Amino acid sequence: MLTFNHRYSLESGLWDAGGVRISVNGGAFTLVPAENFIANGYAVGNIIGSGVANGQRGFNGDSPGYDTGTFITSQAILGAFHANDKVVVQFVAAWDDCSFGTVPNWEIDSMKLDIQVGAQASTFAAEAAASQRGGPMAVRYQWQRNDGAGWVDIPAATGASYQIIPTQVDMRATFRVAASVYGIPGKVIYSNVVKLVTELPPPTISVGTNTQGQPVLTFTGALYEAGDVVGPYTKDQTATSPFTVTGATSGNKFYRAGP
């Protein structure tokens, strides 16, 4: 994930732009897609100016608080990579003819790259249908997220499915999709609100013996014990794996692994 603090004043009307590109292992630089931004991404619409950003997405206009010298934080998922991949990040500003914004047009204060080892893609999917007088109507989808300040549209997330590689900030957010019908304003339905959760592997337990013939329990998670197979089971707050069962006991003792 790329995080950078910046402010910009690029000729509005989609004439001038700033964009982020990456190169992997010496390959050609490609624009980071608008849908990869999870905070303060590109302007809506393709750049129409005659610069190198023509037909692409990019930062445009004035960033919030530019006049007071405020920097905003943008974040984007760059993709999935392998060990020893060489990733180069490039910031490109594009001007067309004649006019330009307030100087400095684009000021980048700081940037950093965060690597999330083993991150897996998460996919949201929805399906809606609409008809009028028995005839089908096209449905428009708009995925939204709420990071605590209310619902906002996710840029370019307008398909029946939406996929992200979750970051820490995504785990704190909630998501939903708005389905509407083209040409009929106000006809919008919202899905249930969903939240990403971390899936932990199920606890495991196995039993063996040591050289003294004592039972040894190897487990993941926490260890629970009981005097009867049906419980109740009590969590052993101090047990660590491998756990050696010691001491003379009468009757049976049962163990299981749990969260």
Secondary structure as UniProt FT lines:
FT   STRAND          2..10
FT   TURN            12..15
FT   STRAND          17..24
FT   TURN            25..26
FT   STRAND          30..31
FT   HELIX           34..36
FT   STRAND          37..39
FT   TURN            52..55
FT   STRAND          61..62
FT   TURN            64..65
FT   HELIX           66..68
FT   STRAND          72..76
FT   TURN            83..84
FT   STRAND          87..94
FT   STRAND          106..113
FT   TURN            117..118
FT   STRAND          122..125
FT   STRAND          130..132
FT   TURN            133..134
FT   STRAND          135..137
FT   STRAND          139..146
FT   STRAND          151..153
FT   TURN            155..156
FT   STRAND          161..164
FT   HELIX           168..171
FT   STRAND          174..181
FT   TURN            182..183
FT   TURN            185..186
FT   STRAND          188..190
FT   STRAND          194..195
FT   STRAND          205..209
FT   TURN            211..212
FT   STRAND          215..219
FT   STRAND          222..226
FT   TURN            229..230
FT   STRAND          234..236
FT   STRAND          243..244
FT   STRAND          254..258
//
